[in-house]
Amino acid sequence: MDDLERELRELSAWLDTPDPPDVTARVRARLAEPAPRRRRWRYYLAAALVALLVALLPPGRAALADAVAGLLRFAGITITTSPTPTLPTGDPSPLPSQQAAALDEAQRMVQFPIRVPAKLGPPEQVLIADPDSTGRYRVATLLYRGGALRVDAFDGGLDPVFQKQASGPAVEWVQVNGDFAVWVAGPHALAYVDRTGTPRVATARLAASTLIWEEAGVSYRLEGDLAQADAIEIASSLR
């Protein structure tokens, strides 16, 4: 998000806009809100600014606006869009130090609450991956339908954990329980981002349609052969 903010500030020099109204009181009220809610408003603001830039930038800056609009960071996931995304080849490797665990055991080994979608019921299998030096794992995955449907959970305050590459209009803003969420329609490339911020090419695979949302400071991604409405219904049933 810091990179996006910097690029938007640099682009502002080419905008010719009227003097803005005094919104000091409203800004102070937003800053007084808890951190997770403030983060959601930053995403809303960034999305609105990108849309404004695309509409107002002169033709000579259109390519730069496209580059900014093609990158989104949300809930610990970086999403890039391009007309022809690079698709992974070969069999992907598991996430770092991935292992199976019982649900209650997995809950003890991560630093965030693992919630189960009531619409899906208990998972067929639970995986945890990428422990830190204290033995706390970074990602918990709930598997359903023989692994064809999965829910990944991780701390929403982390640096990017996954990187997706989707094409064109496949990325859409939606809502889960009235809060901001992102829907990535159709297959897209997915890679794991390690603790240094580097995407692990060996983990890259072709992912199914995905819903991304954040709730109570925890990030979730629901992936599977699902219609958007069905995915939102499942996400809204976390318990």
C-alpha positions in Angstrom: 0.0 0.0 0.0 2.9 2.4 0.7 4.1 2.0 -2.9 0.7 2.7 -4.3 0.3 5.8 -2.1 3.6 7.1 -3.3 2.7 6.6 -7.0 -0.7 8.3 -6.4 1.0 11.3 -4.8 3.4 11.6 -7.8 0.6 11.4 -10.3 -1.3 14.2 -8.5 0.9 16.8 -10.1 -0.9 16.2 -13.4 -4.4 16.7 -12.0 -6.3 20.0 -12.3 -8.9 19.9 -9.5 -10.8 22.5 -7.6 -9.9 23.3 -3.9 -11.2 20.4 -1.8 -13.7 21.0 1.1 -12.5 21.0 4.7 -12.7 17.4 5.8 -10.5 17.7 8.9 -13.2 16.6 11.4 -14.1 13.5 9.3 -10.4 12.5 8.8 -9.7 12.8 12.6 -12.8 10.6 13.3 -11.5 7.9 10.9 -8.0 8.0 12.5 -9.6 7.4 15.9 -11.2 4.1 14.6 -9.5 0.8 15.4 -6.7 -0.3 13.1 -8.5 -3.0 11.1 -11.3 -0.6 10.2 -8.8 2.2 9.2 -7.1 -0.3 6.9 -10.5 -1.0 5.1 -11.0 2.7 4.5 -7.5 3.0 3.0 -8.4 0.3 0.5 -11.7 2.2 -0.4 -9.7 5.4 -0.7 -7.0 3.9 -2.9 -9.6 2.3 -5.2 -11.5 5.6 -5.5 -8.3 7.5 -6.3 -7.2 5.0 -9.0 -10.6 5.3 -10.6 -10.3 9.1 -10.4 -6.8 9.1 -11.9 -7.9 6.9 -14.8 -10.7 9.4 -15.6 -8.7 12.6 -15.2 -5.2 12.0 -16.3 -4.2 13.5 -19.7 -3.6 10.9 -22.5 0.2 11.1 -22.1 -0.2 9.6 -18.6 -2.7 7.0 -19.4 -0.1 4.2 -19.5 1.1 5.2 -16.0 -2.5 5.2 -14.7 -3.0 1.7 -16.2 0.1 0.5 -14.3 -1.2 1.8 -11.0 -4.7 0.4 -11.6 -3.2 -3.0 -12.4 -1.8 -3.5 -8.9 -3.9 -4.1 -5.7 -2.7 -5.0 -2.3 -5.5 -6.2 0.0 -5.7 -8.4 3.2 -2.1 -9.7 2.8 -2.5 -10.6 -0.9 -1.0 -8.8 -3.9 -3.1 -9.0 -7.0 -1.6 -7.9 -10.4 -3.7 -7.7 -13.6 -2.4 -8.0 -17.2 -4.0 -8.8 -20.5 -1.9 -12.1 -20.8 -0.8 -13.3 -17.4 2.1 -15.7 -17.1 0.7 -19.1 -16.2 2.8 -21.6 -14.1 4.1 -24.8 -15.6 4.9 -28.1 -13.9 3.8 -29.4 -10.5 3.9 -26.8 -7.7 5.8 -27.6 -4.5 3.9 -27.4 -1.1 4.1 -24.3 0.9 7.2 -24.0 3.2 7.3 -26.6 5.9 3.7 -27.6 5.3 2.2 -30.3 7.4 -1.2 -31.8 8.3 -2.7 -31.1 11.7 -6.0 -31.6 13.6 -8.1 -28.5 13.7 -7.6 -28.0 17.5 -3.8 -28.6 17.1 -3.6 -26.1 14.2 -5.4 -23.5 16.3 -2.7 -23.8 19.0 0.1 -23.5 16.4 -1.0 -20.2 14.8 -1.4 -16.7 16.2 -4.9 -16.0 14.9 -8.3 -17.6 15.4 -9.2 -20.3 12.8 -12.9 -20.0 11.9 -14.8 -22.6 10.0 -17.5 -21.8 7.4 -20.8 -23.2 8.7 -22.0 -23.7 5.1 -19.1 -26.2 4.6 -18.9 -27.8 8.0 -15.8 -29.4 9.5 -12.8 -29.6 7.1 -11.7 -32.9 5.6 -8.1 -31.9 6.2 -6.2 -29.0 7.9 -2.7 -27.9 6.8 -0.4 -25.4 8.4 2.7 -23.9 6.8 5.7 -21.6 7.1 6.6 -21.5 10.9 8.7 -18.7 12.3 11.6 -19.1 14.8 9.2 -19.6 17.7 7.3 -22.4 15.9 4.2 -20.3 15.1 2.8 -21.1 11.7 2.0 -18.4 9.2 -0.9 -20.0 7.2 -3.7 -22.4 8.0 -5.6 -24.1 5.2 -8.9 -25.9 5.5 -9.5 -28.4 2.7 -12.9 -29.7 1.3 -14.1 -31.8 -1.6 -10.9 -33.8 -1.8 -8.8 -30.6 -1.8 -10.7 -28.9 -4.7 -12.2 -26.4 -2.3 -9.9 -24.6 0.2 -10.0 -21.8 2.7 -6.6 -20.2 3.6 -6.4 -18.1 6.7 -3.6 -15.9 8.0 -2.9 -12.7 10.0 -4.3 -9.7 8.0 -1.5 -7.5 9.3 1.2 -9.5 7.6 3.2 -8.4 4.6 1.8 -10.0 1.4 1.4 -13.8 1.8 0.1 -14.7 -1.7 0.6 -13.1 -5.1 -2.1 -13.5 -7.8 -1.9 -12.7 -11.4 -5.2 -12.2 -13.2 -6.2 -10.9 -16.6 -8.3 -7.8 -17.4 -11.7 -7.4 -15.8 -11.5 -10.6 -13.8 -11.0 -8.7 -10.5 -14.1 -7.3 -9.0 -15.0 -5.4 -5.8 -17.7 -7.2 -3.7 -18.8 -7.3 -0.1 -18.8 -10.0 2.7 -21.1 -9.2 5.7 -21.2 -5.5 4.5 -17.4 -5.2 4.4 -15.0 -4.8 1.5 -13.9 -8.0 -0.4 -12.3 -8.9 -3.7 -13.5 -11.5 -6.2 -11.1 -13.0 -8.7 -13.1 -14.8 -11.4 -11.8 -17.8 -13.2 -8.3 -19.5 -13.2 -5.3 -17.4 -12.4 -1.7 -17.8 -11.4 -1.0 -18.0 -7.6 2.3 -18.0 -5.9 3.4 -17.9 -2.2 5.3 -14.9 -1.0 7.9 -15.8 1.6 8.9 -13.8 4.7 11.4 -11.7 2.7 8.7 -10.6 0.3 9.9 -12.7 -2.6 7.4 -14.8 -4.5 8.3 -18.5 -4.5 8.2 -19.5 -8.1 8.3 -23.2 -7.2 4.9 -22.9 -5.4 3.2 -21.2 -8.3 0.0 -23.0 -9.5 -3.2 -22.3 -11.4 -5.8 -21.4 -8.9 -9.6 -21.5 -9.3 -12.0 -18.6 -8.7 -11.2 -16.9 -5.4 -12.9 -14.7 -2.9 -10.6 -12.6 -0.6 -11.8 -10.8 2.6 -10.7 -9.8 6.0 -12.6 -10.2 9.3 -11.5 -9.3 12.8 -7.9 -8.8 11.7 -7.7 -12.2 10.0 -7.4 -12.6 6.2 -9.2 -15.3 4.3 -9.1 -16.6 0.7 -11.8 -19.1 -0.4 -10.8 -20.9 -3.6 -12.8 -23.4 -5.7 -15.1 -24.0 -8.6 -17.8 -21.7 -7.2 -20.1 -19.0 -8.4 -19.6 -15.6 -6.8 -22.9 -15.6 -4.9 -22.1 -19.1 -3.5 -18.6 -18.0 -2.4 -20.0 -14.9 -0.6 -22.6 -17.1 1.1 -19.9 -19.5 2.3 -17.6 -16.6 3.5 -20.5 -15.0 5.4 -21.0 -18.2 7.4 -17.7 -18.2 9.3 -18.2 -19.4 12.8 
